[in-house]
């Protein structure tokens, strides 16, 4: 039983009733913004729609944790969704399998995505992809990795213009810059969560020297 935040409800409503294909979610750390990127796919699968999502994170450590969290959520919802990681740590045989039989959720990094695009047989994945989700966009733009990712997404969109781009970030200072980066010649819808998560801290101290 999930209780959605208002920004998550707004996001899902926009996806259902508007023609927008670019979304930037602004929400504080610890408010579920990363999982929010997967809600459209989970709802599609619940409604018996065959959809696929490519998730891009700047950090492999985030991918490892997210992989476990997604497996738990999918199990609790009793859904038939395959999740796979594609980073420098995965085997060549697994990567070959991903190209031949694309999974519903593929977790990767900007570098691994660029390498995948360079393969002539990668179009199988991209032509069947419905969503591309980019986590912590503000950590990627204005870097060489951001330029690399922009080129990769441009190439993917040239193969499949129906893909919806979803992204999230915390601590956004320049909404216009991020929304323009994400637009790829279309309009970006910004979803803001104005509620700041409250954190309770207990300070423990001892007058004994450790």
N, C-alpha and C positions, 0 to 999 in steps of 0.2 A: 504494500500500500504506500504509494508515493504521494507526497503533498508537494505539488509544483510551486516554485516561486512565481511571482507575477511576471517577471521578465521571461521565464520559460513559457508561460501561457501565451504571452504576447508573441514570442518567437514562433510557436507552433501555429497560432492563429494566422500570422502573416504568411507562413509557408502554405497553409491550406487555402487561403482566400485571395492572395495577391499573386501577381505575375513576376515578382522579384526573384532573381536567381543569385543574388549576392547578399550575404548577411554578415555583419560584424557585431558580435556580442561583447559588451563591456560589463564585466562583473568582478567583484572583489575575489581575492584568493579564498578558497574554502567554501564557495557558494554554489558549487556544482557546475561551473561553466564548461568544463571539459566534457563531462557526461552529457550536457545539453546538446553538444554537437552530434551525439549519436541518437537522440530522441526521434528525429524524423525517420531514420532507418528502422529503429525498433518498432515504431508505429506502423510503418509500411509492412514489415514482416508479420506483425500481428493481424494486419488486414489482408494477408495472403498475397502481398505484392512482392515480386522478385526485384530487389534493389541491392546495390553494392556501394560501399563507401571506402574511400582511401583517406586515412588519417595521417597527417604529417606533424611531427613534433621536432623541435630543435634538439631534444635530448633523448638519448637511448634509455636513460634511467626512467624517464617518464613512461616510455613505451612499455618497459618491463612491468612496472606497477599497474599501468592501465590494462595491460593484457590480462592480468589476474583479476582485476576488478570487473572487467567486461565478462569474463568467463563466469564469474559468480552471478552477475546480473542476468545473463542469458539463461543460466541454469534455473534461477529462481522464477523467471518468466516462462520457463519450459519452452523455449524457442529453438528452432533448428537453424542456428547461425554459426558458421565457421569463422573463427578469428585466427589470423596468422600475422607473425612479425616478419618484416623484411628489412634487416639492417646488416651491417658488416659482420655480425656475429652468427648469422644463420648460414646453414650449409648450402652448397651449390645445388644439391639434389632437391632441397625444399624450395629453393627459388625457381627451379625448373618446373616443379609441380604447381607452384602458384601461377605461372604463366599458362600452363595447359588447362588448369582447372581453377579459375579465379574464385577466391573466397568472398563471403559477404562483407567482411571487414578486414582490411589490410592496414597494418600499422607500420609506418616507415619514417625515414628522415629525408631531408632535402637532398642529401648526397646519394642515398640509395634510390630515391625516385629518379634522379638524373641518370644514374647508371641503368635503371630499368628502361627508361625512354630510349636509350641508345640501342637497345635490342630491337631487331626487326620484327620479332614475334610478340612484342609487348602490347600491340594494338588490341589483342584479345581482351586484356584487362580494361583498357581505357574506354573502349567502345561499349562496354557493359557497365561502366561506372555511372552511378546516379549522383553521388555527392563526393566532393573533396573537402575535407575538414582540416583546417590549419590551426594548431594550438599555439598560444602565446605569440601572436603575429608581431607584436611590438619588439620581441626579442630577435626577430629574423630580418625585418626590413632595415634598410640602411647598412647592410653588410653584404659581403660577397655571396654568402649563402642565400640572402634574400634575392639578389640578382639571379642567381642560379635557379632558385625556386620559381621566380617570375617567368623565366624562359621556359622552364619545364611545364608550368601550367598553361602558358600560351600554346605550346605544342600540343598538349593534351586537348585543349579546347578546340584546336583546329580539327581534331579528329572527332570530337563529340561536343557539340555546342549546347546540348541539353543538360550538361552537368551543372549542378548548383554548388556554388562555393560558400562554405560556412567557415567562419573564423571567430576566435575569441581571444581576448586579452584582458589583463588587469592593469590598472594604473595607466590608462590611456591619457596622454596630454594633448595630442594632435589628432582629433577625430578625422579631420578632412584628409590628412596625409594617408592614414591607414585605409580609409574608405576609398580613396582614389587608387591606392595600390591594389586593392582587392577588386576594383570594379571591372577591369579588363573590358573597357568600352561599354559598360552597362552601369546602371545605378545601384549603389550599395545601400541597403537598409540597415540602419544602426539600431540595435536593441540595447537599452541601458538598464542595468540593475542599480538603482540608486540607494539600495539598502546596504549599509556597511556591516559586515559580520562583527559581532561583539566577541571579544576574546577576554577571558578571565585568567589572570595570572596570579599564582601564589609564589611569593618569594620566600624561599627557605634558606636559613642561614644558621651557622653555628659559631660560637666563640672559641671552639676548639681548633687548634692548628692541625690541618690534615697531615 
